[in-house]
């Protein structure tokens, strides 16, 4: 992949769950790293959820290969949070990763 295609700055975050004094779970997201990426919306659909219309968009984020990106993380681009669905090495050569995500609006 040519560097010019990686024109977006995406931050990968991992979930940190702690408990407060009332034994309630407190979820925070800690930054792992910010990398250059290509962000592409692939598909979208609308659905009815709890009497409100919601939209879900499938997105592919392409980055240089890393071994520490896993589906339990999330990606953040600007003010948009993406839930990671799958992490794919498309050629098996450990050169690129395709991070398949969804964003719900």
Beta strands, then each sheet from edge to edge (+ up, - down):
strand 1: 8-19
strand 2: 25-49
strand 3: 52-64
strand 4: 74-77
strand 5: 80-88
strand 6: 96-104
sheet 1: 1+ 2- 3+ 6- 5+ 4- 1+
end
